[in-house]
Amino acid sequence: MTIKADDSAYPHREYVSRPFYHGLTKREHFAGLAMQGMLANSAHADQLHNDDRRADLCVVFADALIAALNEQPK
């Protein structure tokens, strides 16, 4: 099964077989987790003074995680 960035992070059972999902995408969820970790490490967060740069890095990390998960053997 391939993980797509726009897959729902928390699909409800009644919506799994339908194309409509609501809530966060997996990409948004992974980026949020990256942001949480980055901000929890104050030494690292202080090195990135630009909020836009922090956000960009979190999206890059999320995309890298999705790509790595898709490379894993099942």
C-alpha positions, 0 to 999 in steps of 0.5 A, spaced: 500 500 500 502 506 497 502 512 502 500 518 499 501 525 502 493 527 501 491 521 505 487 522 511 491 521 517 485 519 521 479 516 516 473 514 519 470 507 518 464 509 514 469 514 509 474 509 508 471 506 501 469 513 499 474 518 496 472 524 501 476 525 507 476 530 512 481 532 517 488 532 517 492 529 511 498 525 513 502 530 510 499 535 515 500 530 521 507 529 519 509 536 518 505 538 525 509 532 529 516 535 526 514 542 528 512 540 535 519 536 535 523 542 532 520 547 537 520 542 543 528 542 542 529 550 544 537 549 542 535 547 535 529 552 534 533 558 536 537 556 530 532 557 525 529 564 527 525 565 521 518 562 522 517 561 514 523 557 514 521 552 520 515 551 517 518 549 510 523 544 513 517 541 517 514 540 510 520 537 507 521 532 513 514 530 512 515 529 505 521 525 506 518 521 511 512 519 506 517 517 501 521 513 506 515 509 508 513 508 501 520 505 500 519 500 506 518 493 504 511 490 506 
